[in-house]
Amino acid sequence: MLALEEYDRTQARLDELSQKLGTLEEERTELLLRIENFTTLRQIAFKEAFDAVNENFQAIFAELSDGDGHLQLDDPQDPFASGLNLVAHPKGKPVRRLASMSGGEKSLTALSFIFALQRYRPSPFYAFDEVDMFLDGANVERLAKMIRHQAQQAQFIVVSLRRPMIESADRTIGVTQARGAYTQVLGINLRAQAPV
């Protein structure tokens, strides 16, 4: 007689576990669908961002260097497991690797990428520390013009010793060593002094 009671208990336990297993299988299927949906949405969002930044990079690099460049994925089918390359051809130069470019060419390429990202999703504030150090005078003027244009969307603080960059600023703060062992900070609002 105890066997019948044991059978009923075991059958009830089996029914309970079968129900839990069914629930787990349904949840697993739902999670797999969500993961697949998330992966698809992530790829779509990445593709949209990549295309927009690539378009910005092409326009900005052409403006800064009179050359042409674009962004290239190592593996477009699986962009999250591969790398991103900046392909840049400065005006009048053969196709070269970024590592073999001059310091000024590397600076313009990197700045083009930063500005391309800024145009896509701007931050409110940027700080550049002597990014014009390796550039010649004409490229410093182009960069100063670009920063001035981009400054309509964000605030820029640029540390520079180059005259075209300083002249294009709204405000200039200079640090100089005065007589003795102390430094002196001087500030000039250049746009307030300019004739209107």
Steps between C-alpha positions, in 0.01 A plus 500: 500500500793735568613449142187676373560799729866509394392485135255789547769711672752419230243571227414838660871583525550397136208719391641794698849454353358456148309826540815678624700352211238627251516845656881499483495393135256781416718754684812365326335539159387852589852592619659363183258704291580812703874438461459457125287815483754693709786380278313608189417841650861543611627423150250739344597777745870436439453507123309829517767655724786362290350633176436845649847527657660373177317764297608770748859372498517514119375860492715623789818326385456650152454844656800473733749332267372546142526122476256217530439243767243262638434257782538129433397201711729197512198270483175671397305179568607496866596857591500439876772234479724690259678832481451838336754656263536864405597504131647838417659633183639851550502712185778407261615200704481134405289260704684435826445342836421733788821386672712630211343847491666814627403641839291773338315251276428278800373801695264606220371144461437459874338845526278420200379191682436694822306769312305230311396348832415843634271574208323171551457523875641822645630539850456837668871547566835418332855564617788483250858521617739615226327298228650743247860434608593291193306708247638757259355853489236434232371191681488688831279760331271226363480336841427834670220561249360151564508547879332838461227338290455205738494739798145593398393161641740461795751681713868456413803568715815482292852520634717635220809703431415557134397848387209404265339293776536778756367764259188297422406462868225699670703526817868443561659423831877522511732378770838667519783498747538842651812624669587280786373148556128551450276480193247750380169421329370745242160483334379677189150496354594526132148522358405790729790704359426421136314768303136414444 
